[in-house]
């Protein structure tokens, strides 16, 4: 292979590797996605009511939620059983596009 062919091939290889690195870093490969997949699989297998029961128990006993890496407002709403609108009204200072791991979100006064 001549040097004229080697340079474009090396550039193409670099671009592919860079693309893979960027895509995997944006995807949040911290392990939370597998638990979300398991939860979705559990729901699809017919145990929807048990998931809802767990959510309602969480909702009735917890007053706050600590954001975990990879969490989204929609995911938190699904986990806690509180609507996104309710979360936004209880936490007006949060930016739903920039949740920070460790950040506390109010879930309301549940008794």
N, C-alpha and C positions, 0 to 999 in steps of 0.2 A: 504494500500500500504506500503510495507516495505521500510526501509531506503535505501536498496540496489537498489531499483527501482527509488527512489526519486532523487538521485544524478544525474544519467544519464539523467533523464527527465528535471531536472533543467538546466543542461549543454546544452541540445538540445534547450530548450526554449531561453536561453541566446544567443546561436549561431543564431537562427532565428531573434531575436530582433536586434542583431548587424548587421546582413545582411540587414535587412530592413532600418536601420539607414544609413548605408553606401550607399545603392542604392539610397535612396531619397536625400542624400546630394550631390552625384555625379550628379544626374539628374537636379540640379539647380532649386529647387522648389521655385523660386522667383516670379512667376506669368507671366514671359515673355513667357513661353511655351504655355499658353492659348492664348495669342495674336497671336503667330505663328500658332497655330491650327486654329484660326478664319480666319487668312489670307489665309491659305491653303484651308479652307472650302469655302471661298469667291471665290477663284480662281476656285475651282472645280465646283461651281454652275454656271459658265458661264460668270462671269464678269472679264475675263482676261484682256480685253482691258482697262477697267477703272483702274485696278491695274498698268498696264504698263504705262498709261498716267500719273498717280500719280508719278511713278518712274521717268519718263522722266522730269516731272516738278521739282521733288526734285533734280535730276541730274543737271538741268540747272540753279538752283538758289542757291544751297549750295556749299560751298567751303571746308567744313570740316564736319566730323561726330564724335560725342562723343560716345565712346563705352559704352554700357549698360551691366549690369550683365547678363550673359548667352549668350551674342552675340558671333557669330562665324564669321569668315571672309566670308564664303559663305552666311550667313544670311545678313551681311552688304552689300555684293555685290548685293544681290537680292533686298534689300530695296532701295539702291541708284541707281541701274541700271548701275553700273560700274563693269567690270569683276574683278575677283580675281587677275588676272595677272596685270591689271591696278593699283589696290589698292597696290599690292606688289611693283610695280615699283615707285609709288608715295610715298610710305612709306617704304623704304628699311630697316629701323631700327626695324620694328615690327617683332615680333615672332608670326606667325599666330596661334600657339598652346597655347600661353600665353597672350591673350589680357586681358587688365586690365580695369575695369570699370572706366570711367572718362578720359581715354586716348583719345586724338584727332587724327583722321586720316585725311590726306589730301585727297580731292576728285578731285583736279585739278583746273585749271583756267577755270571756266565755266562762260560764259557771258550771 
